[in-house]
Amino acid sequence: MTALVKFGAAKLPVFIAGVVLLFSFATPVSAAPITLQLVVTVIDVCDNAGLNCASTGPAADPYFEAEADKIWAQAGIDIKFVNSGTLNSSALLNGSTGIDAITGPLAGPGTTMYLMNTIPGLYGNAWVDAGGLAISMFDVTTFNGGIGRLDTIAHELGHNLGLGHDDSNANFLIASGGVRNIPNGLGQICPDGPCFDLLSAAQIANVVDSALLIPFTSAPVPEPSTLVLLASGLLTAVWARRRRA
């Protein structure tokens, strides 16, 4: 016989309090109100003829913006990608010049992202606490059978915003590439599912003071004029401070 558990009026408040306590532990971190914005100027690297440009990511989700926005919503930050044209350099496109040849760092606000075909041995590279990052788009987009390494760009932006690697939790966004749990889709990114790409309270407190951020506005960011770059003259600076993932 199945027993029916009855709750009298006197026990009901205790039961409700217990349920509330249980869900307070079970509920993962949620998004904060969006108050800040990081504007990312995107430069797509092509070959010397202006062809065979690096991938910009899935057609329906350029630059993996949906993932970046969901991840950084934990800190109340919106990520705004602005296409700023192309840079024609076969050497840079295929990584033969080395990532250390990218110009930078930038003081901000905002940051500049170079989309390359490949960076030998790396998925991405970024200045720490200053603007400037580069992404190996072939490796990122073909990862996991073509699902993509969905959080690489968001991870590198974390370095720009001042975060170094923290491998104390494999679910942290800022865990290094060999340690970090990589989501298979939006449903695995915090606050959903296993809560991959978690930002701790301390990490959030660090990034919200970054000089790269501006107050959030729902108004569109103006598209800059087409960027004209001379690859041979600009690829000279050495990246002394960087993190890899």
Buried (B, 14 or more C-beta within 10 A) or exposed (E): EEEEEEEEEEEEEEEEEEEEEEEEEEEEBEBBEBEBBBBBBBBBBBBEEEEEBBBBBBEEBBBBBBBBBBBBBBBBBBBBBBBBBBBBBBBBBBBEBBBEBBBBBBEBBBBBBBBBBBBEEBBBBBBBBBBBBBBBBBBBBEBEEEBBBBBBBBBBBBBBBBBEBBEEBEBBBBBBBEBBBBBBEBEBBBBBBBBBBBBBEEBBEBBBEBBBBBEBEEEEBEEEEEBEBEBEEBBEEEBEEBBBB
